[in-house]
Amino acid sequence: MKAKKIISISLSAAMLALSGCSKQADGKPTASTEATVTPGAVVTEDSNSPTGYTVTFAYDGSDSEKTIETIAVTGPFQYVDPAQGVDAKGNQYGPDEYKNGMYATNYAPAGGMEKGWGYTKEMNDEDGDGIYTTSFPISSGSFAYGYVIQYEGEEEPVTVDDPANPSPAKKNPDSITETGYLVHSIVYGKWDEEKQSESLNLDYVLPVEEGAGEQTYVSYTGSDGKTQYLGVYVPDGYDADRAEPYKTIYMSHGGGGNETDWFAMGHADNIMDNMLAEGVTEEAVIVTMDNAHYEWDFAEIENNVLNYIIPYVEENYNVSSEVKDRAFCGLSMGGMTTMNMYFDHPTEFGYFGIFSGTDMRAVKETEGLDQPVVMAAVGTCDIASEKILPNDNPEALKKYEDLVRWADENDMSNIHAAGYYEGAHDWFVWSQCFYHFATEYLWK
């Protein structure tokens, strides 16, 4: 993968912010009596870090109206060693234990369902100024994080997003359905070609420095007559009058989410920008919708997508109305939505992407099932895989392997088993799924 121009914090600037140095009029650093810490999450190059990079979190609690007893940062900053079995005893590592070849995940099966989720580290106020900090190594990719705060006199701690780096899900305040990611801020780690040479290079989720498309939220009238919202991405240089209309990718979120998730957490816009910069996919308009509003009534979701969302998009954007130029994909519950869409309306889209969500109850004989290209994938530590969480009810099979077996038994060569991507039921996996869906299956 070629190097990309990405947004990052320069090492010199970050070191000045964290070392307590200031600059004289001639630009040279001079010592100060107190170290200054930048609230938020700062990533710096670090030769002493096993990943080559260190992230420093700083929470400013100096103006808190409540007394803070403890505060910790939490997120998917834990690692699995692929050289071991994913559920092998001890195969759950903190960021300080990272070794080349490991991958980050929000769930390590070795820790069990109760202990395997995420990584949490306490933050300290070293000099009593109300600024709580901690640091640890970080690898390539996008990491969602929040702060867990225990206030004096309160029984339960609260989890909040970073006030210095608010959750990007807050950029869409008007959605009918609230997303569960409002307490998740984002910090981007970067890839080191030496120290992470055997680990995933997920830098394609990082914002590009030049050539970024435009991502907005727009309102439309849904099938229930209510005003709903769509997330829309158009590529850099989008031309409403271009002779060749743009292709479209319709994307569904998962349970507990809404139309913001694929942009706020999955960075579908950044991924598309990076793919276009690399020339590994074609320009397309991305559209996300709120399917939780319909309480996952798949028939009504399909009605809304086919008869309300697509007509709205095709009327208001310069997009193709041809099936071969239209794709639909989703994660988790959105993967189940995609599977139902495929079996109910296989000839309405040229491509389907089923990520970490299989609903075998959707299977039926429908004319045209062999026409579209279908990609299915799951994570190595994913609860949507029977390797991690076996089917409890044989009559309601909802695992990736069930679809793979069905496709093989029915000679459905158009259904491609893309396999297992490193990660769990998380955005590490779903970002990989979308990247590979767009580069290896779409528009082929």
N, C-alpha and C positions, 0 to 999 in steps of 0.2 A: 504494500500500500504506500503510495507516494506521500511525502510530507504535505501537510495542509497549513494554510494560514489560519491560525485560530486566535481567539481572544485569550490573553493570559495576563497575569500580573507579573511585572518584571521583577527579577531577583533583587536588583539594587533597591527598588522602591519598597519592596516588602521587608527587606532587611533593615532599612532605615526606620520603617514603621515599628518594627519589633525590637530593635536594638537600643532605642533611646537616643539615636543620633539625630541631629538637625543639620541644616545647611547654613553656612555663612553666606555673605553677599557674593563671595567669589565662587559659590557652588560647592565648596569643599565641606565635608561633614565635620561637625564639631560635637564634642561630648555634651550631653545634657545631664542634669541631676536626676531626672526621673525618666524611666522608659515609657514610651508612648505605645499604646496598643490600639490597633484599628479594630473596632467592633465588626463582627461578621466572621467570615471564613476566608483566610488568606492562604493560598497555595504557593509554595516556593520550591525552587530546585534545592536539593540537599544531598551532598555527596555522602553523608553519613546515613541516609535513609535507605533501607533495603529496596525501595521502589524507585529511588532517585528523586522523590518529591515528599514534602511534608505539608500537612494542612494544620493551620493554627486557628482554633475557634476562640472567639472572645465575646462574652456576653456582658453588656453594661447594665448592671443592676444597681448602680449608684443612686438612681432616682426612684427606686421601687418603693411604693407606699407600704408594702408588706416586708417583713423580715424574712430573708432567704436563709433557710437552714442548709439546703444542699441544692446543687444544680449539676446536671450531667448532659452531655451531648449524646444523642442516640441516632443510629442509622444502620444501613447495611454494610458497615465497615468490618466485616469478618470474611474469612477466606477458607476455601476448601482446597485440599491438595489432590489433584486428579490422579496422582500416582497411587493413591490409596482408594479403597472403596468409599463412596460418598457417605456411607453409614458406618465406616470403620471407627472403632473407639478412638477418640482423640482427634478425629479429623474435623476440627473446628478451631480456627486460629484467629487471633487478634491481629490488627494491622502491624504491630511491632514484630510479629512472628512471620511476616510475609517472606516467602522464598520464591524465586523465579519459577514460573509455571503455575502458581496458584491463581485462583480466580475469586472475585468477590461475589457474595450472595447474601440475600436477606434471610436465608434459611439453611442451616447446616444440619442434615439429618442425624449426624452423630450426636447432636445435642438433645435429640428428642423433640417432640412437638411443643413441649413447654419451655425448654431451655435453648432450642436451636434458632430462635428468631433474633436477628439483629445483633448489634454490638453497642454497648453503652459504657461511657467512661466519665468518671466524675471530673468536674472542673474545680479549680481552686482560685481563691482570691489571695494571692501571695502577699500583697502589701496593704491589704485592708482598704483599698480605694473603691471597692464595689465592682471591679472588673474581674470576671471569672474567665480563666483561660485553660486550655489544654491543647496538646499537639500530638500527632501521630502520623505515620506514613500513609500515603494515599496512592492508589494506582489509577490507571487510565479509566475514564468513564464519568458518568453522572451519578452522584450520590445524593440521595434525599436525606435530610437530617432535621432534627428538631431538638429543643431543649426541654428536659424533664426537670421541673422546679418543685421542690418541697418547701412550702411556706410554713413558718412557725404558727402553730395553733390549728393547722388544717390537717384533716385526716389523710387525704389522698393528694399525691402530687398532680400537677397539671403539665401537659405537654403543649408547647407553643412553637410557632415558627420563629425564625431569627428576625427580630425587629430591624436589624441592620441589613437584612437580606430577605425580604418577605417572600412567602411562598408565591411562585408564579401562577398558581391556581387562582390567586386573588385578582388577577388581571381581568377576570370574567365574573363580575359580581352579580350579574342579572340572571344566571341560569335558574331554571325552575327547580332542578335537583342539585343539592349541595354535594360537592365532591369531598371525599375523605382525605384529600391531600392538602387541605388548607393549613395544616400545621407542619408541612414539609417544605423546607427551603432546599436550595440546590447548590452544591459545590462541585466543580469539575476538576477531576484529577487528570493528569497527562501521562502519556506513554514514554518510557525511557527505553531506547532501542537496545541498551545493554542489560540493564537490571530487570527489565520486563520482557526480554526477547522471547521467552517461552510462554508468556501470558497474553491475554487478549489485548489487542490494540483497539480500544473503543473510542478513539479520538474523533470518530465521525459523529459523535453526539454533541461535540463542542460547537459553540457558535463560530461561524466563519468571520474573518476580519473584513472581507470584501465579498460582494456579490450575494448578500443575504436577500431572500425573498421577503414578502410581507405577510404577516399572520394577523388576522383580525377575527372578531366575533360579530356575527350579523344576525338579525332577527328574521323569522319567517313565521307563517301561520301553519301549524301542524294539523294532523288529521283530526284532532279533537277540537279544533277551532281556537286553540290557545296560542299566544305568542311564545315561540320557543327560539332557541339560539343554536347556531352552527358555528363551529370553528372552521375558518377557511385560510388556507395558505395558497398564495400564488407565487410562482418563481420570480426571481429578479428579472426585470425587464418585461414583465407580463404585458402583453399587448392585446387590448380588448378588440382590436380590429385586425388582428393577424389572420391571414388567409387560411392557415391551417389551425383549426381549433385545438385546444389543449386536451390531453387525456385527464381522467379523473380517478382519484383513489378515495373511496368512502371507507371510513375507519370507525369501528365501535370500541368504546372503552369497556371496562369490566365492572364487576359488582362494586357498589359503593362509590362509583365515579360519575362523571358527566363528560360533556364535550370538551372540557379543558384538558383532560388527562393526557391525551396523546401529544399535546404540545407542551404542557407544563411539566410533565414527568417523563414522557417518552421522547420528547424533542424531535418529533417527526419533521418539523420545519428545518432544524439544524441538520438532521440526517439527509434530507433532500438537498439542502444547500451544498453539503459536502460531496454527495454523490454526483451532483451536477458539475461541481468544480473538478471532479475526477473524470467526468465523462463516462460514468458507469451505469447511468440510467437516462431515461428521457424526461423532459419537462412534463410536469403534471400539476394539476390543482388538487390539493388535499382537502377533504371535507370531513369533519367530525360532528357527531350528533349526540343528543341525550336520549339514550334508550332506557335508562332507569326510570324516566318519567312514565313509561308505559309498563312499569313493573315487570319487565321481561316477558311480556305477552308477545311471543315471537310473531304471531300472525299480524298483530297490530303494528309492531315495529316494521315488518315487511311492507305493510300498507303505507305507513308513513314515509318510509324511504323511497319506495317506488312511485308513489302517487303525489307526494308533497315535496320531499327534499330534492329528488332528482329534477323534477320540473322547475323548482325554484332555482337551482344551480344552473340548469341549462338555459334558463331565461335571463339570468343576471350575470353570467360569466361566459366567456368565449370558450366553451368546452364542447367536445364532440358528443353527439347523441348516438354514436355507433357503439354497439355492445363490445366490440373488440378493443375499444379505447376506455373501457370502464372496469374498475376493480373494486372488490369489497373484502375487507379483512377485519379481524378483531382479536382481542385477547381475553382469556378466561371466559366470563359470561359473554363477552363479545365474540369469542371464538365459537361458543355454542350458538350465538346469534348467526354468525357466518355460516355455520353448518346447516342451520335451518333454512337460511336464505338459499344456500346451494341446492338443497334437496327440494325446496319449494319452487325456486325460480332459477334454474341452472342456466337458462339462456338469456338472462337479463344482464349478466356480467361476463366478461371474458376471463376473469381471474378471481380466485378466492384464496384468502390466507387465513388458516385456522391455527391460532397461536394459543397453546396451553388451555384449550377448552373444547372438549368433544362431547357431543350429545347424540348417542346412538339411537335415541328415540326419534330422531329426525329422519332416519333412513326410510326411504320409500322409493318405489319405482316411478320415476318421473322422466318423461321424454327429454333427452338432451343432456343427461348427466355426464355423458362422455365428451361433451363439447368444450367446456371451460378448462383452464389450467388451475389445478388446486394444489396448494402447498400446505402441508401440516407439519408442525414442529412443537417441541416441548423442551423444558429445561432438564438438566442433569439431576437437579435436586428438587424437581417440580412435583407438587402434590397433584398435578394433572397427569402424572405418569403412574402407572401401576407399580413401577419399580420403587416408588417412594410411598405411595398411599394406595394399597390394593383396593379394588372395588368391593365395597361392603354389600352392595345390592346387585346381584348378577342380572337382574331385570332392568336395571337402569345404568347401563355401561356408559361411563363418561370419561374414559381415559384415552390418551393418544394412541396407545397400542391397539385398542379396539378398532379404531378407524383404519389403522394400517393393515390389520388382519382382514377386515372387511374388504378393503380395496384389493388386496392380494387374492382373496378367495373369489372375487367377482371380476377379476381381470380388468380393473379400472386403472389403466396405465396413465391416465391423465391426472390421477391423484398421486402426488409426489411426497413421499415420506422424507422430509428434510432432516429428520433425526433429532439429536439432543444437543442443545446449545448450552454452554457453560453458564450455570446460574440456577435460580429457583423459580418460584412463581413470582417473578419480579421484573423490574424494568431493564435489568441487565439482559435478560433473555428476550423480552419483547422488543427492545431496540435492535438486537441482533436479528430477530425474526423479520422485522420490517426492512432492515438493510438488505438482507438476503432475498427477501420476497421481491424487492424493487430492482435488485441487480441481477438476479438469476432466473426469475420467473416472469416478471412483468414484460409485456410488449415483445415477447420473443416469438 
